[in-house]
């Protein structure tokens, strides 16, 4: 069963999590390359402090594909 996407997830918390489980590289154009296992994606930091619901869904999919499971 899919859990609904969380709201009010701060970008800095997302970066901290991704740095703990993978490789994070900030590019000169502001995009952030994230590699977790064999999964590689490029993120655009949000304008505000919170990430979008779609980014939460995308990150959940990426982490699941890399072998992480929800508790």
N, CA, C, O and CB atoms as a CASP TS submission, in Angstrom:
PFRMAT TS
TARGET T0000
AUTHOR 0000-0000-0000
METHOD Language model
MODEL 1
PARENT N/A
ATOM      1  N   UNK     1       0.837  -1.180   0.000  1.00  0.00           N
ATOM      2  CA  UNK     1       0.000   0.000   0.000  1.00  0.00           C
ATOM      3  C   UNK     1       0.884   1.247   0.000  1.00  0.00           C
ATOM      4  O   UNK     1       1.817   1.342   0.798  1.00  0.00           O
ATOM      5  CB  UNK     1      -0.954  -0.004   1.216  1.00  0.00           C
ATOM      6  N   UNK     2       0.607   2.177  -0.864  1.00  0.00           N
ATOM      7  CA  UNK     2       1.376   3.420  -0.936  1.00  0.00           C
ATOM      8  C   UNK     2       0.954   4.369   0.170  1.00  0.00           C
ATOM      9  O   UNK     2      -0.237   4.546   0.427  1.00  0.00           O
ATOM     10  CB  UNK     2       1.201   4.092  -2.306  1.00  0.00           C
ATOM     11  N   UNK     3       1.919   4.969   0.814  1.00  0.00           N
ATOM     12  CA  UNK     3       1.631   6.000   1.810  1.00  0.00           C
ATOM     13  C   UNK     3       1.478   7.319   1.084  1.00  0.00           C
ATOM     14  O   UNK     3       2.178   7.561   0.101  1.00  0.00           O
ATOM     15  CB  UNK     3       2.753   6.082   2.897  1.00  0.00           C
ATOM     16  N   UNK     4       0.583   8.180   1.540  1.00  0.00           N
ATOM     17  CA  UNK     4       0.454   9.484   0.885  1.00  0.00           C
ATOM     18  C   UNK     4       1.735  10.292   1.052  1.00  0.00           C
ATOM     19  O   UNK     4       2.469  10.122   2.025  1.00  0.00           O
ATOM     20  CB  UNK     4      -0.746  10.266   1.456  1.00  0.00           C
ATOM     21  N   UNK     5       1.988  11.160   0.103  1.00  0.00           N
ATOM     22  CA  UNK     5       3.185  12.005   0.173  1.00  0.00           C
ATOM     23  C   UNK     5       3.066  12.960   1.353  1.00  0.00           C
ATOM     24  O   UNK     5       2.002  13.522   1.611  1.00  0.00           O
ATOM     25  CB  UNK     5       3.387  12.796  -1.150  1.00  0.00           C
ATOM     26  N   UNK     6       4.163  13.132   2.054  1.00  0.00           N
ATOM     27  CA  UNK     6       4.186  14.043   3.187  1.00  0.00           C
ATOM     28  C   UNK     6       4.263  15.490   2.699  1.00  0.00           C
ATOM     29  O   UNK     6       4.755  15.768   1.605  1.00  0.00           O
ATOM     30  CB  UNK     6       5.372  13.721   4.115  1.00  0.00           C
ATOM     31  N   UNK     7       3.777  16.377   3.513  1.00  0.00           N
ATOM     32  CA  UNK     7       3.868  17.807   3.234  1.00  0.00           C
ATOM     33  C   UNK     7       4.852  18.411   4.234  1.00  0.00           C
ATOM     34  O   UNK     7       5.176  17.794   5.248  1.00  0.00           O
ATOM     35  CB  UNK     7       2.457  18.505   3.322  1.00  0.00           C
ATOM     36  N   UNK     8       5.314  19.599   3.945  1.00  0.00           N
ATOM     37  CA  UNK     8       6.235  20.307   4.834  1.00  0.00           C
ATOM     38  C   UNK     8       7.537  19.549   5.061  1.00  0.00           C
ATOM     39  O   UNK     8       8.045  19.482   6.180  1.00  0.00           O
ATOM     40  CB  UNK     8       5.568  20.565   6.160  1.00  0.00           C
ATOM     41  N   UNK     9       8.067  18.982   3.985  1.00  0.00           N
ATOM     42  CA  UNK     9       9.375  18.338   4.050  1.00  0.00           C
ATOM     43  C   UNK     9      10.391  19.372   3.585  1.00  0.00           C
ATOM     44  O   UNK     9      10.343  19.835   2.445  1.00  0.00           O
ATOM     45  CB  UNK     9       9.432  17.019   3.169  1.00  0.00           C
ATOM     46  N   UNK    10      11.304  19.728   4.471  1.00  0.00           N
ATOM     47  CA  UNK    10      12.256  20.789   4.159  1.00  0.00           C
ATOM     48  C   UNK    10      13.389  20.299   3.265  1.00  0.00           C
ATOM     49  O   UNK    10      13.882  19.180   3.410  1.00  0.00           O
ATOM     50  CB  UNK    10      12.826  21.368   5.438  1.00  0.00           C
ATOM     51  N   UNK    11      13.783  21.161   2.343  1.00  0.00           N
ATOM     52  CA  UNK    11      14.857  20.858   1.402  1.00  0.00           C
ATOM     53  C   UNK    11      16.129  20.472   2.129  1.00  0.00           C
ATOM     54  O   UNK    11      16.800  19.521   1.728  1.00  0.00           O
ATOM     55  CB  UNK    11      15.119  22.048   0.491  1.00  0.00           C
ATOM     56  N   UNK    12      16.480  21.192   3.196  1.00  0.00           N
ATOM     57  CA  UNK    12      17.723  20.884   3.910  1.00  0.00           C
ATOM     58  C   UNK    12      17.672  19.503   4.548  1.00  0.00           C
ATOM     59  O   UNK    12      18.705  18.843   4.660  1.00  0.00           O
ATOM     60  CB  UNK    12      17.996  21.939   4.980  1.00  0.00           C
ATOM     61  N   UNK    13      16.487  19.048   4.971  1.00  0.00           N
ATOM     62  CA  UNK    13      16.339  17.703   5.524  1.00  0.00           C
ATOM     63  C   UNK    13      16.505  16.656   4.420  1.00  0.00           C
ATOM     64  O   UNK    13      17.110  15.606   4.636  1.00  0.00           O
ATOM     65  CB  UNK    13      14.961  17.547   6.214  1.00  0.00           C
ATOM     66  N   UNK    14      15.960  16.954   3.233  1.00  0.00           N
ATOM     67  CA  UNK    14      16.114  16.050   2.089  1.00  0.00           C
ATOM     68  C   UNK    14      17.588  15.919   1.727  1.00  0.00           C
ATOM     69  O   UNK    14      18.085  14.808   1.539  1.00  0.00           O
ATOM     70  CB  UNK    14      15.301  16.559   0.871  1.00  0.00           C
ATOM     71  N   UNK    15      18.292  17.048   1.627  1.00  0.00           N
ATOM     72  CA  UNK    15      19.720  17.014   1.300  1.00  0.00           C
ATOM     73  C   UNK    15      20.512  16.220   2.339  1.00  0.00           C
ATOM     74  O   UNK    15      21.396  15.439   1.989  1.00  0.00           O
ATOM     75  CB  UNK    15      20.274  18.438   1.197  1.00  0.00           C
ATOM     76  N   UNK    16      20.194  16.422   3.593  1.00  0.00           N
ATOM     77  CA  UNK    16      20.886  15.711   4.671  1.00  0.00           C
ATOM     78  C   UNK    16      20.686  14.204   4.536  1.00  0.00           C
ATOM     79  O   UNK    16      21.639  13.438   4.671  1.00  0.00           O
ATOM     80  CB  UNK    16      20.383  16.193   6.048  1.00  0.00           C
ATOM     81  N   UNK    17      19.458  13.777   4.270  1.00  0.00           N
ATOM     82  CA  UNK    17      19.173  12.363   4.084  1.00  0.00           C
ATOM     83  C   UNK    17      19.933  11.810   2.886  1.00  0.00           C
ATOM     84  O   UNK    17      20.562  10.755   2.974  1.00  0.00           O
ATOM     85  CB  UNK    17      17.673  12.140   3.908  1.00  0.00           C
ATOM     86  N   UNK    18      19.872  12.526   1.763  1.00  0.00           N
ATOM     87  CA  UNK    18      20.529  12.050   0.548  1.00  0.00           C
ATOM     88  C   UNK    18      22.042  11.979   0.709  1.00  0.00           C
ATOM     89  O   UNK    18      22.673  11.060   0.185  1.00  0.00           O
ATOM     90  CB  UNK    18      20.179  12.951  -0.621  1.00  0.00           C
ATOM     91  N   UNK    19      22.637  12.935   1.426  1.00  0.00           N
ATOM     92  CA  UNK    19      24.077  12.908   1.686  1.00  0.00           C
ATOM     93  C   UNK    19      24.449  11.716   2.566  1.00  0.00           C
ATOM     94  O   UNK    19      25.552  11.181   2.454  1.00  0.00           O
ATOM     95  CB  UNK    19      24.528  14.219   2.353  1.00  0.00           C
ATOM     96  N   UNK    20      23.532  11.298   3.442  1.00  0.00           N
ATOM     97  CA  UNK    20      23.800  10.170   4.338  1.00  0.00           C
ATOM     98  C   UNK    20      23.741   8.828   3.608  1.00  0.00           C
ATOM     99  O   UNK    20      24.416   7.879   4.006  1.00  0.00           O
ATOM    100  CB  UNK    20      22.802  10.173   5.489  1.00  0.00           C
ATOM    101  N   UNK    21      22.936   8.741   2.539  1.00  0.00           N
ATOM    102  CA  UNK    21      22.749   7.453   1.866  1.00  0.00           C
ATOM    103  C   UNK    21      23.376   7.381   0.480  1.00  0.00           C
ATOM    104  O   UNK    21      23.394   6.314  -0.134  1.00  0.00           O
ATOM    105  CB  UNK    21      21.292   7.158   1.755  1.00  0.00           C
ATOM    106  N   UNK    22      23.891   8.506  -0.023  1.00  0.00           N
ATOM    107  CA  UNK    22      24.442   8.494  -1.376  1.00  0.00           C
ATOM    108  C   UNK    22      25.418   9.621  -1.606  1.00  0.00           C
ATOM    109  O   UNK    22      25.975  10.187  -0.665  1.00  0.00           O
ATOM    110  CB  UNK    22      23.338   8.573  -2.389  1.00  0.00           C
ATOM    111  N   UNK    23      25.619   9.943  -2.881  1.00  0.00           N
ATOM    112  CA  UNK    23      26.519  11.022  -3.280  1.00  0.00           C
ATOM    113  C   UNK    23      25.696  12.202  -3.780  1.00  0.00           C
ATOM    114  O   UNK    23      24.788  12.033  -4.595  1.00  0.00           O
ATOM    115  CB  UNK    23      27.516  10.543  -4.372  1.00  0.00           C
ATOM    116  N   UNK    24      26.013  13.386  -3.295  1.00  0.00           N
ATOM    117  CA  UNK    24      25.300  14.601  -3.682  1.00  0.00           C
ATOM    118  C   UNK    24      26.321  15.603  -4.216  1.00  0.00           C
ATOM    119  O   UNK    24      27.318  15.898  -3.558  1.00  0.00           O
ATOM    120  CB  UNK    24      24.496  15.201  -2.474  1.00  0.00           C
ATOM    121  N   UNK    25      26.058  16.124  -5.421  1.00  0.00           N
ATOM    122  CA  UNK    25      26.940  17.110  -6.036  1.00  0.00           C
ATOM    123  C   UNK    25      26.111  18.287  -6.507  1.00  0.00           C
ATOM    124  O   UNK    25      25.181  18.122  -7.296  1.00  0.00           O
ATOM    125  CB  UNK    25      27.739  16.496  -7.213  1.00  0.00           C
ATOM    126  N   UNK    26      26.446  19.483  -6.024  1.00  0.00           N
ATOM    127  CA  UNK    26      25.753  20.695  -6.464  1.00  0.00           C
ATOM    128  C   UNK    26      26.489  21.248  -7.676  1.00  0.00           C
ATOM    129  O   UNK    26      27.690  21.510  -7.611  1.00  0.00           O
ATOM    130  CB  UNK    26      25.674  21.762  -5.316  1.00  0.00           C
ATOM    131  N   UNK    27      25.778  21.425  -8.771  1.00  0.00           N
ATOM    132  CA  UNK    27      26.362  21.933 -10.008  1.00  0.00           C
ATOM    133  C   UNK    27      26.282  23.457 -10.057  1.00  0.00           C
ATOM    134  O   UNK    27      25.505  24.074  -9.328  1.00  0.00           O
ATOM    135  CB  UNK    27      25.652  21.324 -11.226  1.00  0.00           C
ATOM    136  N   UNK    28      27.100  24.055 -10.928  1.00  0.00           N
ATOM    137  CA  UNK    28      27.157  25.512 -11.044  1.00  0.00           C
ATOM    138  C   UNK    28      25.818  26.126 -11.458  1.00  0.00           C
ATOM    139  O   UNK    28      25.568  27.300 -11.182  1.00  0.00           O
ATOM    140  CB  UNK    28      28.225  25.905 -12.043  1.00  0.00           C
ATOM    141  N   UNK    29      24.958  25.351 -12.115  1.00  0.00           N
ATOM    142  CA  UNK    29      23.652  25.871 -12.539  1.00  0.00           C
ATOM    143  C   UNK    29      22.601  25.761 -11.433  1.00  0.00           C
ATOM    144  O   UNK    29      21.441  26.120 -11.637  1.00  0.00           O
ATOM    145  CB  UNK    29      23.171  25.124 -13.779  1.00  0.00           C
ATOM    146  N   UNK    30      23.011  25.263 -10.260  1.00  0.00           N
ATOM    147  CA  UNK    30      22.099  25.156  -9.130  1.00  0.00           C
ATOM    148  C   UNK    30      21.442  23.796  -8.997  1.00  0.00           C
ATOM    149  O   UNK    30      20.904  23.473  -7.938  1.00  0.00           O
ATOM    150  CB  UNK    30      21.049  26.191  -9.243  1.00  0.00           C
ATOM    151  N   UNK    31      21.477  22.987 -10.056  1.00  0.00           N
ATOM    152  CA  UNK    31      20.901  21.650  -9.965  1.00  0.00           C
ATOM    153  C   UNK    31      21.766  20.778  -9.070  1.00  0.00           C
ATOM    154  O   UNK    31      22.967  21.001  -8.923  1.00  0.00           O
ATOM    155  CB  UNK    31      20.758  21.016 -11.364  1.00  0.00           C
ATOM    156  N   UNK    32      21.129  19.785  -8.481  1.00  0.00           N
ATOM    157  CA  UNK    32      21.810  18.893  -7.557  1.00  0.00           C
ATOM    158  C   UNK    32      21.762  17.475  -8.121  1.00  0.00           C
ATOM    159  O   UNK    32      20.684  16.916  -8.323  1.00  0.00           O
ATOM    160  CB  UNK    32      21.168  18.954  -6.139  1.00  0.00           C
ATOM    161  N   UNK    33      22.935  16.901  -8.373  1.00  0.00           N
ATOM    162  CA  UNK    33      23.023  15.524  -8.835  1.00  0.00           C
ATOM    163  C   UNK    33      23.043  14.619  -7.613  1.00  0.00           C
ATOM    164  O   UNK    33      23.814  14.833  -6.678  1.00  0.00           O
ATOM    165  CB  UNK    33      24.287  15.299  -9.727  1.00  0.00           C
ATOM    166  N   UNK    34      22.185  13.605  -7.633  1.00  0.00           N
ATOM    167  CA  UNK    34      22.091  12.674  -6.511  1.00  0.00           C
ATOM    168  C   UNK    34      22.239  11.260  -7.046  1.00  0.00           C
ATOM    169  O   UNK    34      21.518  10.846  -7.954  1.00  0.00           O
ATOM    170  CB  UNK    34      20.744  12.843  -5.742  1.00  0.00           C
ATOM    171  N   UNK    35      23.192  10.519  -6.464  1.00  0.00           N
ATOM    172  CA  UNK    35      23.374   9.118  -6.827  1.00  0.00           C
ATOM    173  C   UNK    35      23.230   8.277  -5.570  1.00  0.00           C
ATOM    174  O   UNK    35      23.972   8.435  -4.601  1.00  0.00           O
ATOM    175  CB  UNK    35      24.759   8.879  -7.506  1.00  0.00           C
ATOM    176  N   UNK    36      22.252   7.376  -5.616  1.00  0.00           N
ATOM    177  CA  UNK    36      22.012   6.440  -4.520  1.00  0.00           C
ATOM    178  C   UNK    36      22.012   5.058  -5.147  1.00  0.00           C
ATOM    179  O   UNK    36      21.124   4.724  -5.931  1.00  0.00           O
ATOM    180  CB  UNK    36      20.651   6.743  -3.750  1.00  0.00           C
ATOM    181  N   UNK    37      23.012   4.255  -4.800  1.00  0.00           N
ATOM    182  CA  UNK    37      23.168   2.964  -5.457  1.00  0.00           C
ATOM    183  C   UNK    37      23.425   3.202  -6.937  1.00  0.00           C
ATOM    184  O   UNK    37      24.307   3.981  -7.297  1.00  0.00           O
ATOM    185  CB  UNK    37      21.912   2.067  -5.245  1.00  0.00           C
ATOM    186  N   UNK    38      22.668   2.540  -7.790  1.00  0.00           N
ATOM    187  CA  UNK    38      22.813   2.746  -9.233  1.00  0.00           C
ATOM    188  C   UNK    38      21.847   3.809  -9.756  1.00  0.00           C
ATOM    189  O   UNK    38      21.844   4.111 -10.950  1.00  0.00           O
ATOM    190  CB  UNK    38      22.587   1.432  -9.977  1.00  0.00           C
ATOM    191  N   UNK    39      21.034   4.372  -8.874  1.00  0.00           N
ATOM    192  CA  UNK    39      20.049   5.385  -9.261  1.00  0.00           C
ATOM    193  C   UNK    39      20.703   6.770  -9.283  1.00  0.00           C
ATOM    194  O   UNK    39      21.346   7.178  -8.316  1.00  0.00           O
ATOM    195  CB  UNK    39      18.838   5.372  -8.287  1.00  0.00           C
ATOM    196  N   UNK    40      20.530   7.489 -10.403  1.00  0.00           N
ATOM    197  CA  UNK    40      21.055   8.843 -10.540  1.00  0.00           C
ATOM    198  C   UNK    40      19.923   9.758 -10.976  1.00  0.00           C
ATOM    199  O   UNK    40      19.185   9.442 -11.910  1.00  0.00           O
ATOM    200  CB  UNK    40      22.236   8.894 -11.556  1.00  0.00           C
ATOM    201  N   UNK    41      19.787  10.882 -10.304  1.00  0.00           N
ATOM    202  CA  UNK    41      18.778  11.858 -10.684  1.00  0.00           C
ATOM    203  C   UNK    41      19.322  13.255 -10.450  1.00  0.00           C
ATOM    204  O   UNK    41      20.267  13.451  -9.686  1.00  0.00           O
ATOM    205  CB  UNK    41      17.467  11.640  -9.895  1.00  0.00           C
ATOM    206  N   UNK    42      18.711  14.221 -11.120  1.00  0.00           N
ATOM    207  CA  UNK    42      19.070  15.625 -10.951  1.00  0.00           C
ATOM    208  C   UNK    42      17.873  16.353 -10.369  1.00  0.00           C
ATOM    209  O   UNK    42      16.764  16.264 -10.896  1.00  0.00           O
ATOM    210  CB  UNK    42      19.516  16.269 -12.301  1.00  0.00           C
ATOM    211  N   UNK    43      18.101  17.068  -9.286  1.00  0.00           N
ATOM    212  CA  UNK    43      17.026  17.792  -8.609  1.00  0.00           C
ATOM    213  C   UNK    43      17.232  19.290  -8.759  1.00  0.00           C
ATOM    214  O   UNK    43      18.361  19.776  -8.834  1.00  0.00           O
ATOM    215  CB  UNK    43      16.958  17.406  -7.118  1.00  0.00           C
ATOM    216  N   UNK    44      16.126  20.008  -8.801  1.00  0.00           N
ATOM    217  CA  UNK    44      16.152  21.466  -8.802  1.00  0.00           C
ATOM    218  C   UNK    44      15.660  21.900  -7.427  1.00  0.00           C
ATOM    219  O   UNK    44      14.516  21.620  -7.070  1.00  0.00           O
ATOM    220  CB  UNK    44      15.264  22.082  -9.972  1.00  0.00           C
ATOM    221  N   UNK    45      16.500  22.579  -6.648  1.00  0.00           N
ATOM    222  CA  UNK    45      16.072  23.004  -5.317  1.00  0.00           C
ATOM    223  C   UNK    45      14.813  23.868  -5.395  1.00  0.00           C
ATOM    224  O   UNK    45      14.659  24.655  -6.329  1.00  0.00           O
ATOM    225  CB  UNK    45      17.199  23.773  -4.616  1.00  0.00           C
ATOM    226  N   UNK    46      13.921  23.727  -4.428  1.00  0.00           N
ATOM    227  CA  UNK    46      12.689  24.519  -4.434  1.00  0.00           C
ATOM    228  C   UNK    46      12.975  25.988  -4.150  1.00  0.00           C
ATOM    229  O   UNK    46      14.006  26.331  -3.571  1.00  0.00           O
ATOM    230  CB  UNK    46      11.698  23.972  -3.404  1.00  0.00           C
ATOM    231  N   UNK    47      12.057  26.847  -4.561  1.00  0.00           N
ATOM    232  CA  UNK    47      12.194  28.288  -4.308  1.00  0.00           C
ATOM    233  C   UNK    47      12.052  28.577  -2.815  1.00  0.00           C
ATOM    234  O   UNK    47      12.723  29.463  -2.286  1.00  0.00           O
ATOM    235  CB  UNK    47      11.137  29.090  -5.113  1.00  0.00           C
ATOM    236  N   UNK    48      11.188  27.837  -2.141  1.00  0.00           N
ATOM    237  CA  UNK    48      10.989  28.006  -0.700  1.00  0.00           C
ATOM    238  C   UNK    48      11.758  26.953   0.062  1.00  0.00           C
ATOM    239  O   UNK    48      12.642  26.295  -0.487  1.00  0.00           O
ATOM    240  CB  UNK    48       9.501  27.936  -0.341  1.00  0.00           C
ATOM    241  N   UNK    49      11.417  26.795   1.339  1.00  0.00           N
ATOM    242  CA  UNK    49      12.154  25.833   2.164  1.00  0.00           C
ATOM    243  C   UNK    49      11.646  24.406   2.018  1.00  0.00           C
ATOM    244  O   UNK    49      12.378  23.464   2.321  1.00  0.00           O
ATOM    245  CB  UNK    49      12.078  26.240   3.609  1.00  0.00           C
ATOM    246  N   UNK    50      10.402  24.223   1.557  1.00  0.00           N
ATOM    247  CA  UNK    50       9.812  22.891   1.454  1.00  0.00           C
ATOM    248  C   UNK    50       9.848  22.364   0.028  1.00  0.00           C
ATOM    249  O   UNK    50       9.717  23.125  -0.930  1.00  0.00           O
ATOM    250  CB  UNK    50       8.384  22.911   1.957  1.00  0.00           C
ATOM    251  N   UNK    51      10.029  21.045  -0.102  1.00  0.00           N
ATOM    252  CA  UNK    51      10.005  20.418  -1.418  1.00  0.00           C
ATOM    253  C   UNK    51       8.555  20.174  -1.815  1.00  0.00           C
ATOM    254  O   UNK    51       7.661  20.155  -0.969  1.00  0.00           O
ATOM    255  CB  UNK    51      10.818  19.088  -1.423  1.00  0.00           C
ATOM    256  N   UNK    52       8.333  19.988  -3.111  1.00  0.00           N
ATOM    257  CA  UNK    52       6.981  19.742  -3.611  1.00  0.00           C
ATOM    258  C   UNK    52       6.550  18.312  -3.304  1.00  0.00           C
ATOM    259  O   UNK    52       7.375  17.438  -3.036  1.00  0.00           O
ATOM    260  CB  UNK    52       6.906  20.007  -5.127  1.00  0.00           C
ATOM    261  N   UNK    53       5.253  18.100  -3.349  1.00  0.00           N
ATOM    262  CA  UNK    53       4.721  16.750  -3.150  1.00  0.00           C
ATOM    263  C   UNK    53       5.255  15.815  -4.239  1.00  0.00           C
ATOM    264  O   UNK    53       5.535  14.646  -3.972  1.00  0.00           O
ATOM    265  CB  UNK    53       3.166  16.765  -3.158  1.00  0.00           C
ATOM    266  N   UNK    54       5.395  16.330  -5.471  1.00  0.00           N
ATOM    267  CA  UNK    54       5.911  15.501  -6.564  1.00  0.00           C
ATOM    268  C   UNK    54       7.355  15.088  -6.302  1.00  0.00           C
ATOM    269  O   UNK    54       7.740  13.963  -6.620  1.00  0.00           O
ATOM    270  CB  UNK    54       5.813  16.251  -7.901  1.00  0.00           C
ATOM    271  N   UNK    55       8.168  15.991  -5.720  1.00  0.00           N
ATOM    272  CA  UNK    55       9.554  15.632  -5.417  1.00  0.00           C
ATOM    273  C   UNK    55       9.596  14.534  -4.360  1.00  0.00           C
ATOM    274  O   UNK    55      10.433  13.635  -4.436  1.00  0.00           O
ATOM    275  CB  UNK    55      10.346  16.868  -4.940  1.00  0.00           C
ATOM    276  N   UNK    56       8.704  14.597  -3.375  1.00  0.00           N
ATOM    277  CA  UNK    56       8.640  13.548  -2.349  1.00  0.00           C
ATOM    278  C   UNK    56       8.328  12.206  -3.006  1.00  0.00           C
ATOM    279  O   UNK    56       8.959  11.198  -2.689  1.00  0.00           O
ATOM    280  CB  UNK    56       7.570  13.888  -1.270  1.00  0.00           C
ATOM    281  N   UNK    57       7.362  12.190  -3.913  1.00  0.00           N
ATOM    282  CA  UNK    57       6.990  10.964  -4.621  1.00  0.00           C
ATOM    283  C   UNK    57       8.174  10.444  -5.440  1.00  0.00           C
ATOM    284  O   UNK    57       8.474   9.251  -5.415  1.00  0.00           O
ATOM    285  CB  UNK    57       5.767  11.214  -5.539  1.00  0.00           C
ATOM    286  N   UNK    58       8.846  11.344  -6.165  1.00  0.00           N
ATOM    287  CA  UNK    58       9.997  10.954  -6.989  1.00  0.00           C
ATOM    288  C   UNK    58      11.145  10.419  -6.141  1.00  0.00           C
ATOM    289  O   UNK    58      11.777   9.427  -6.503  1.00  0.00           O
ATOM    290  CB  UNK    58      10.480  12.143  -7.818  1.00  0.00           C
ATOM    291  N   UNK    59      11.415  11.071  -5.016  1.00  0.00           N
ATOM    292  CA  UNK    59      12.488  10.620  -4.127  1.00  0.00           C
ATOM    293  C   UNK    59      12.156   9.265  -3.515  1.00  0.00           C
ATOM    294  O   UNK    59      13.028   8.407  -3.384  1.00  0.00           O
ATOM    295  CB  UNK    59      12.735  11.651  -3.017  1.00  0.00           C
ATOM    296  N   UNK    60      10.898   9.075  -3.143  1.00  0.00           N
ATOM    297  CA  UNK    60      10.472   7.791  -2.588  1.00  0.00           C
ATOM    298  C   UNK    60      10.707   6.684  -3.618  1.00  0.00           C
ATOM    299  O   UNK    60      11.195   5.606  -3.280  1.00  0.00           O
ATOM    300  CB  UNK    60       8.975   7.839  -2.166  1.00  0.00           C
ATOM    301  N   UNK    61      10.355   6.961  -4.876  1.00  0.00           N
ATOM    302  CA  UNK    61      10.550   5.974  -5.949  1.00  0.00           C
ATOM    303  C   UNK    61      12.047   5.674  -6.130  1.00  0.00           C
ATOM    304  O   UNK    61      12.444   4.519  -6.280  1.00  0.00           O
ATOM    305  CB  UNK    61       9.936   6.492  -7.288  1.00  0.00           C
ATOM    306  N   UNK    62      12.864   6.731  -6.112  1.00  0.00           N
ATOM    307  CA  UNK    62      14.307   6.555  -6.291  1.00  0.00           C
ATOM    308  C   UNK    62      14.908   5.725  -5.156  1.00  0.00           C
ATOM    309  O   UNK    62      15.680   4.798  -5.401  1.00  0.00           O
ATOM    310  CB  UNK    62      15.006   7.921  -6.369  1.00  0.00           C
ATOM    311  N   UNK    63      14.553   6.057  -3.929  1.00  0.00           N
ATOM    312  CA  UNK    63      15.104   5.346  -2.778  1.00  0.00           C
ATOM    313  C   UNK    63      14.641   3.892  -2.766  1.00  0.00           C
ATOM    314  O   UNK    63      15.413   2.999  -2.416  1.00  0.00           O
ATOM    315  CB  UNK    63      14.696   6.043  -1.473  1.00  0.00           C
ATOM    316  N   UNK    64      13.397   3.650  -3.143  1.00  0.00           N
ATOM    317  CA  UNK    64      12.885   2.281  -3.216  1.00  0.00           C
ATOM    318  C   UNK    64      13.640   1.493  -4.280  1.00  0.00           C
ATOM    319  O   UNK    64      14.007   0.341  -4.051  1.00  0.00           O
ATOM    320  CB  UNK    64      11.371   2.280  -3.519  1.00  0.00           C
ATOM    321  N   UNK    65      13.875   2.101  -5.440  1.00  0.00           N
ATOM    322  CA  UNK    65      14.618   1.437  -6.521  1.00  0.00           C
ATOM    323  C   UNK    65      16.057   1.138  -6.113  1.00  0.00           C
ATOM    324  O   UNK    65      16.661   0.180  -6.596  1.00  0.00           O
ATOM    325  CB  UNK    65      14.608   2.305  -7.783  1.00  0.00           C
ATOM    326  N   UNK    66      16.603   1.967  -5.220  1.00  0.00           N
ATOM    327  CA  UNK    66      17.981   1.773  -4.756  1.00  0.00           C
ATOM    328  C   UNK    66      18.052   0.761  -3.599  1.00  0.00           C
ATOM    329  O   UNK    66      19.133   0.471  -3.088  1.00  0.00           O
ATOM    330  CB  UNK    66      18.582   3.120  -4.313  1.00  0.00           C
ATOM    331  N   UNK    67      16.894   0.232  -3.195  1.00  0.00           N
ATOM    332  CA  UNK    67      16.900  -0.815  -2.171  1.00  0.00           C
ATOM    333  C   UNK    67      16.415  -0.405  -0.802  1.00  0.00           C
ATOM    334  O   UNK    67      16.391  -1.229   0.112  1.00  0.00           O
ATOM    335  CB  UNK    67      18.247  -1.336  -2.035  1.00  0.00           C
ATOM    336  N   UNK    68      16.025   0.848  -0.632  1.00  0.00           N
ATOM    337  CA  UNK    68      15.507   1.305   0.651  1.00  0.00           C
ATOM    338  C   UNK    68      14.012   1.028   0.698  1.00  0.00           C
ATOM    339  O   UNK    68      13.312   1.197  -0.301  1.00  0.00           O
ATOM    340  CB  UNK    68      15.802   2.817   0.873  1.00  0.00           C
ATOM    341  N   UNK    69      13.530   0.608   1.844  1.00  0.00           N
ATOM    342  CA  UNK    69      12.114   0.294   2.014  1.00  0.00           C
ATOM    343  C   UNK    69      11.522   1.128   3.131  1.00  0.00           C
ATOM    344  O   UNK    69      12.218   1.513   4.071  1.00  0.00           O
ATOM    345  CB  UNK    69      11.917  -1.200   2.304  1.00  0.00           C
ATOM    346  N   UNK    70      10.231   1.405   3.024  1.00  0.00           N
ATOM    347  CA  UNK    70       9.531   2.151   4.061  1.00  0.00           C
ATOM    348  C   UNK    70       9.286   1.243   5.260  1.00  0.00           C
ATOM    349  O   UNK    70       9.016   0.051   5.113  1.00  0.00           O
ATOM    350  CB  UNK    70       8.196   2.726   3.525  1.00  0.00           C
ATOM    351  N   UNK    71       9.385   1.830   6.438  1.00  0.00           N
ATOM    352  CA  UNK    71       9.153   1.051   7.672  1.00  0.00           C
ATOM    353  C   UNK    71       7.675   0.984   7.973  1.00  0.00           C
ATOM    354  O   UNK    71       7.274   0.376   8.966  1.00  0.00           O
ATOM    355  CB  UNK    71       9.908   1.668   8.872  1.00  0.00           C
TER
END
